[in-house]
Amino acid sequence: MNYCQGGYKNSEDEDRMRSLDIADKGTMDLTDGFLRLRWRAGETIGPDEAHAALGAIDALGQGASLPMLIHVQGVNFSRAARRIFPSPSRVSRIALLGSSPVDYVIALFVLRMIPLPFPIRYFTSSQEAITWLRRDRE
């Protein structure tokens, strides 16, 4: 990843997607300069899975602070997992992507109850979430 004014920019070789399995409950990819965490619908995410996701952030990000999209559709998070977040040295902003009222309630809990040192927003549109993630990078 090459540094440019305003953030990081991928070279053509770095545009190829890399993916890691997260505790058999999801995957994390790095593509087009942002991390995408896809939890499998119907899974319950506990602290072990949340910590595994932090490890994937470190492995894929290689020390860069990157924007991150987290798919939360149909996923349950334990109370302990909801309190585990990456440091701002690893993630520059987070977009939560959901589609149901339950997804929104989970996101609302995160947005209101836990002060985070980086911007975080909830979206129902993948394209709007990605546009927001890329906003300060270009």
C-alpha positions in Angstrom: 0.0 0.0 0.0 1.4 3.3 -1.0 0.9 6.5 1.0 -0.6 9.5 -0.8 -1.8 12.8 0.5 -5.0 12.2 2.4 -4.5 8.5 3.0 -3.5 5.2 1.4 -3.9 4.3 -2.2 -3.6 0.7 -3.6 -1.4 -0.1 -6.5 -2.8 -2.4 -9.2 -1.2 -5.5 -7.6 -2.7 -4.6 -4.3 -6.2 -4.4 -5.7 -6.4 -8.2 -5.8 -8.6 -9.3 -2.9 -7.1 -11.1 0.1 -9.4 -13.0 2.4 -9.2 -14.6 5.9 -11.6 -16.9 7.7 -12.8 -15.6 11.0 -13.4 -18.6 13.4 -15.6 -20.4 10.9 -18.3 -17.7 11.4 -17.3 -15.1 8.8 -14.6 -13.8 6.5 -12.6 -10.6 6.3 -11.3 -9.3 3.0 -9.0 -6.4 2.0 -9.9 -5.0 -1.4 -9.9 -1.5 -2.9 -8.3 -0.1 0.2 -10.9 -1.1 2.8 -11.6 -4.0 5.0 -14.9 -5.9 4.7 -16.0 -8.2 7.5 -18.9 -10.5 6.5 -20.4 -12.4 9.5 -22.6 -15.4 8.4 -26.3 -14.7 9.1 -27.6 -16.7 12.0 -24.3 -16.8 13.9 -23.7 -15.6 17.4 -20.5 -13.7 17.7 -18.7 -14.0 21.1 -15.5 -12.5 22.4 -13.4 -15.2 20.8 -14.7 -14.4 17.3 -14.4 -10.7 18.0 -10.7 -11.1 19.0 -10.2 -13.3 15.9 -11.5 -10.4 13.8 -9.0 -8.1 15.5 -6.2 -10.5 14.5 -7.5 -10.5 10.9 -7.4 -6.6 10.9 -3.8 -6.7 12.0 -2.9 -9.4 9.4 -4.6 -7.8 6.5 -4.0 -4.1 7.4 -0.2 -4.6 8.0 -0.1 -1.6 10.3 -2.2 0.8 8.2 -5.3 2.5 9.6 -8.0 1.4 7.1 -11.8 2.0 6.7 -13.9 -1.0 7.5 -17.3 -2.3 6.4 -19.0 -4.8 8.8 -22.0 -6.8 7.5 -24.3 -7.3 10.5 -27.4 -8.7 8.8 -29.0 -11.5 10.9 -26.0 -11.8 13.3 -26.3 -11.8 17.1 -23.5 -10.3 19.2 -22.9 -11.3 22.8 -22.6 -8.4 25.3 -18.8 -9.1 25.6 -18.3 -9.1 21.8 -20.1 -5.7 21.5 -17.5 -4.1 23.6 -14.5 -5.3 21.6 -13.4 -2.8 18.9 -10.2 -2.2 17.0 -7.9 0.7 17.9 -7.9 3.8 15.7 -4.3 2.9 14.7 -5.8 -0.1 12.8 -9.3 1.3 11.7 -10.0 4.8 10.5 -13.8 4.5 10.3 -16.5 1.8 10.4 -19.6 1.4 8.4 -22.2 -1.1 9.8 -24.3 -2.6 7.0 -27.7 -4.1 8.0 -31.1 -4.7 6.5 -33.6 -5.4 9.3 -35.0 -3.6 12.3 -33.0 -6.1 14.5 -29.8 -5.1 12.7 -30.6 -1.5 13.3 -31.2 -2.1 17.0 -27.8 -3.8 17.3 -26.1 -1.0 15.5 -27.9 1.6 17.5 -26.6 0.0 20.7 -23.1 0.1 19.4 -23.4 3.7 18.2 -24.9 5.1 21.4 -23.4 3.0 24.2 -19.8 2.8 23.3 -17.7 5.9 22.7 -15.3 5.2 19.9 -12.3 7.2 18.8 -13.3 7.0 15.1 -16.4 7.7 13.0 -19.0 4.9 12.9 -22.3 4.8 11.0 -25.1 2.5 10.1 -26.3 1.9 6.5 -28.8 -0.2 4.7 -27.2 0.4 1.3 -23.8 -1.2 0.5 -23.0 1.5 -2.1 -23.7 4.3 0.3 -21.6 2.7 3.0 -18.7 2.2 0.6 -19.0 5.8 -0.6 -18.9 7.0 3.0 -15.8 4.8 3.8 -13.9 6.3 0.8 -15.0 9.9 1.4 -11.8 11.1 3.1 -9.3 8.9 1.1 -9.5 10.5 -2.3 
